Structure formats: structure tokens, C-alpha cells
């Protein structure tokens, strides 16, 4: 059973139960009942709908913001690991050191200028980035240390390459949208219901009431836009950036 069918059945069942209870209760009301003596529930229902929707919006914003922060942290960890590879390769012979550093620089340039665009537009990593990182791994793992000093640096270098690969995989997994479609359905429907409840309070056409209603609608729209913008950590205006790479590899800013 699909989640959309479950959602539809749950909503229909909840509505049916409430309406059935209301109808049965209305039949039990006598002719001498005075509804003016009972508290008006319209304001209470409107307030509760607004409170519940505010909680949902807050949780959604917190979720997408946390996802963006995690994506940015993956970028920082990957850049730091590659920077350590360049720095720790200093104990190797000049030929090996030069090859490792050149391949690291080539990978970083590709990430900043090509792979970042692929994540932004398609939400995926590139095969070329995988190939370049594999080349760095090969440079590190296939070298045989010639002395104890080089041997002590070998395992940390292998670990840093593995850390960079792990962070890259996590970066790729966080490149797409994080909010499921059913959550967006709830956010949009909740916004329509919340704004629509304004009209149950018999809003008039005075300037103050229209101004407040307009501001309320604008606020809801802004919060939904904020969630949508944060939803793709690498794809929109307030997205994660490649600054960690550019800070540690300033030469990568110049392109290929």
C-alpha cells in the first residue's frame, strides 16, 4: 500500500469520525438549547490550527537547515582530508610527492568547477570526480615506503584518502532534495487551510484587517520559500558552498 493511499484513508477516516460525532450530537440537542450559552469554538479551532501548523513549519525549517549544515560539514571534512594528503606527502621523494599533489589539485579543481555544477543541476556526483579521486588513492597506496620515516606517514595518508572518499560519498547523498513529497503536500495544504481559516472569523474590509491578513499570508509564503530554498543543499541560493576547498586550495579558483 502506497504512502499516498494511507494518507488519504487516514484523512478520510478522521474527517468521517468527527463529522459523524457532530451529526449524532446535534440530533440529541433539544429544542430549548441556547447555543449562545456555549463558548464559540471557531476562534479556538483557528488558534489551534495556527499553532499546529507553526510547529510543523518550525520542524520543517529545522530539518532542512540541519541538512544544509551537514552537507557543508561534509565539504569541509573532504577538503581538510585532501589538504592533509598534500601536507603529509612531504616526506615522500620529490617525484612521488609531486604526483600526489598534482592529482589532488586536479581533483579539487574538478570538484569546484565541474562536479559542483553537476550537484547543483542534477543532484549527482560525476564519474570524472570518482576517477580523479581513485587516481589519488592509487598514488598513495601503491607507493612502497623506503624507510621508517616514510612508513610512519603511509597509513595516515591512506586513512586521509579514505576519509576524503567517505566525505565525498556523503556529499553526494546529500546533494538531492531532502523533503519527501508527502511532507510538501502537508505543508501546502496546511498553508491553504491556515490562511483560509482567516475568513471564518468574518474578516472585514477595513485597512487594518486587510493589512494583517496580507502580512500573515506573506509570512506563510516566505517560510515555505525558505524551506524550498534550503531543501536542496547544493542547488539554490542559500546553498552549501565550496569555500572550504577554496580556502585550503586557493589555486583551484583559477580553473583548469
C-alpha positions in Angstrom: 0.0 0.0 0.0 1.4 3.4 -1.0 2.0 6.2 1.4 -0.4 8.4 -0.5 -3.2 5.9 -0.2 -2.5 5.5 3.5 -2.6 9.3 3.9 -5.8 9.6 2.0 -7.5 6.9 4.0 -6.3 8.3 7.3 -7.6 11.8 6.5 -10.9 10.5 5.2 -11.3 8.3 8.4 -10.5 11.2 10.7 -12.9 13.5 8.9 -15.7 10.9 8.9 -15.3 10.2 12.6 -15.5 13.9 13.5 -18.5 14.6 11.2 -20.4 11.5 12.5 -19.9 12.5 16.1 -21.0 16.1 15.3 -24.2 14.9 13.5 -25.1 12.4 16.2 -24.6 15.0 18.9 -26.7 17.5 17.0 -29.6 15.1 16.9 -29.5 14.9 20.7 -29.8 18.6 21.2 -33.3 19.7 22.4 -35.3 22.5 21.1 -34.7 24.6 24.2 -30.9 24.5 23.7 -29.4 28.0 23.6 -26.1 27.9 21.5 -25.2 31.4 22.8 -24.5 29.9 26.2 -21.8 27.7 24.9 -18.3 29.1 24.1 -17.6 29.8 20.4 -15.2 27.2 19.1 -14.3 28.9 15.9 -11.6 31.1 17.4 -10.3 28.1 19.4 -10.1 25.9 16.3 -8.4 28.7 14.3 -5.9 29.2 17.0 -5.1 25.5 17.3 -4.7 25.1 13.6 -2.3 28.0 13.5 -0.3 26.6 16.4 -0.1 23.1 14.9 0.9 24.5 11.5 3.6 26.7 13.2 5.1 23.7 14.9 5.1 21.8 11.6 6.8 24.7 9.8 9.4 25.0 12.6 10.2 21.4 12.4 10.5 21.5 8.6 12.8 24.6 8.7 14.9 23.0 11.3 15.2 19.8 9.3 16.3 21.4 6.0 18.7 23.7 7.9 20.3 20.8 9.6 20.6 19.0 6.2 22.3 22.1 4.8 24.7 22.3 7.7 25.5 18.6 7.4 26.2 19.0 3.7 28.6 21.9 4.4 30.4 19.9 7.1 30.9 17.0 4.5 32.5 19.5 2.2 34.8 20.8 5.0 35.9 17.3 6.0 36.6 16.3 2.4 38.7 19.5 1.8 40.6 19.1 5.1 41.4 15.4 4.4 42.8 16.3 0.9 44.8 19.1 2.4 46.3 16.6 4.9 47.2 14.3 2.0 49.1 17.1 0.3 50.8 18.2 3.5 51.8 14.7 4.7 53.2 13.6 1.4 56.1 16.0 2.0 58.1 13.0 3.5 58.0 11.1 0.2 60.5 11.5 -2.6 60.1 14.5 -4.9 58.7 12.5 -7.8 56.0 10.8 -5.7 55.2 13.9 -3.8 54.8 16.0 -6.9 52.5 13.3 -8.5 50.3 13.1 -5.4 49.9 16.8 -5.1 49.2 17.3 -8.8 46.5 14.7 -8.7 44.9 16.2 -5.5 44.9 19.6 -7.2 43.3 18.2 -10.3 40.6 16.6 -8.3 39.9 19.7 -6.3 39.7 21.8 -9.5 37.2 19.4 -10.9 35.1 19.4 -7.8 35.0 23.2 -7.6 34.3 23.9 -11.3 32.6 20.8 -12.7 31.2 18.5 -10.0 29.7 21.4 -8.1 27.7 22.3 -11.1 26.6 18.7 -11.6 25.3 18.6 -8.0 23.5 21.9 -8.4 21.8 20.9 -11.6 21.3 17.2 -11.4 22.0 16.3 -7.7 24.6 13.8 -8.6 28.4 13.4 -8.5 30.4 12.9 -11.7 32.3 9.9 -13.0 35.3 12.0 -13.7 35.5 13.0 -10.0 35.4 9.4 -9.0 38.2 8.6 -11.4 40.4 11.5 -10.2 40.0 10.5 -6.6 40.8 6.9 -7.4 44.0 8.2 -9.0 44.9 9.9 -5.8 44.2 6.7 -3.9 46.4 4.8 -6.3 49.3 7.2 -5.9 49.2 6.8 -2.1 48.5 3.1 -1.8 50.9 1.8 -4.4 53.9 3.5 -3.2 56.2 1.4 -1.0 57.9 3.4 1.8 61.7 3.2 1.5 62.4 3.9 5.2 60.8 4.0 8.6 60.0 7.7 8.3 58.1 7.2 5.1 56.5 4.1 6.6 55.1 6.1 9.6 53.4 8.5 7.1 52.0 5.8 4.9 49.0 4.7 7.0 47.9 8.2 7.9 47.9 9.1 4.3 45.8 6.1 3.4 43.4 7.0 6.2 43.1 10.6 4.9 42.3 9.4 1.4 39.6 7.1 2.8 38.2 10.0 4.9 38.0 12.1 1.8 36.3 9.4 -0.1 33.8 8.8 2.7 33.0 12.6 2.9 32.6 12.7 -0.9 30.1 9.9 -0.8 28.2 11.7 2.0 28.3 14.9 0.0 26.8 13.1 -3.0 24.0 11.5 -0.9 23.0 15.0 0.4 23.1 16.7 -3.0 19.4 16.0 -3.7 16.2 17.2 -2.2 15.7 16.2 1.4 11.9 16.8 1.9 9.6 13.9 0.8 6.7 14.8 -1.4 4.1 13.8 1.2 5.7 16.4 3.6 5.4 19.1 0.9 1.8 18.1 0.4 1.1 18.6 4.1 2.9 22.0 4.1 1.0 23.3 1.2 -2.4 22.0 2.3 -1.7 23.3 5.8 -0.9 26.7 4.4 -4.1 26.9 2.5 -6.2 25.7 5.5 -4.4 28.2 7.9 -4.9 31.1 5.6 -8.4 30.1 4.7 -9.4 30.0 8.4 -9.0 33.8 8.4 -12.3 34.0 6.5 -14.2 32.0 9.1 -13.7 34.9 11.5 -15.8 37.2 9.3 -12.9 39.4 8.3 -14.0 42.8 7.1 -12.6 45.2 4.6 -11.0 47.7 7.0 -7.5 48.7 6.2 -6.1 47.2 9.4 -7.7 43.8 9.0 -6.7 43.6 5.3 -3.1 44.6 6.2 -2.8 42.0 8.9 -4.3 39.3 6.6 -1.8 40.3 3.8 1.2 40.2 6.2 0.1 36.8 7.5 -0.2 35.4 4.0 3.2 36.8 3.1 4.8 35.3 6.2 3.5 31.9 5.3 4.7 32.2 1.7 8.1 33.4 2.9 8.5 30.4 5.3 7.5 27.9 2.5 10.1 29.6 0.2 12.7 29.3 2.9 12.1 25.6 3.2 12.1 25.1 -0.5 15.4 27.0 -0.8 17.1 25.0 1.9 15.7 21.7 0.7 18.5 21.2 -1.9 21.8 21.9 0.0 23.8 22.4 -3.2 21.2 23.6 -5.6 19.8 27.0 -4.7 20.5 30.5 -3.4 21.2 29.7 0.3 23.1 26.5 -0.5 26.3 25.0 0.8 29.4 26.5 -0.8 32.8 25.3 -2.0 34.6 27.8 0.3 36.4 25.1 2.3 38.1 23.9 -0.9 38.9 27.4 -2.0 40.3 28.3 1.5 42.7 25.3 1.6 43.4 25.2 -2.2 43.3 28.8 -3.3 44.9 27.9 -6.6 41.7 26.0 -7.6 39.8 29.2 -8.0 41.6 29.8 -11.3 40.0 26.8 -13.0 41.7 24.2 -15.2 
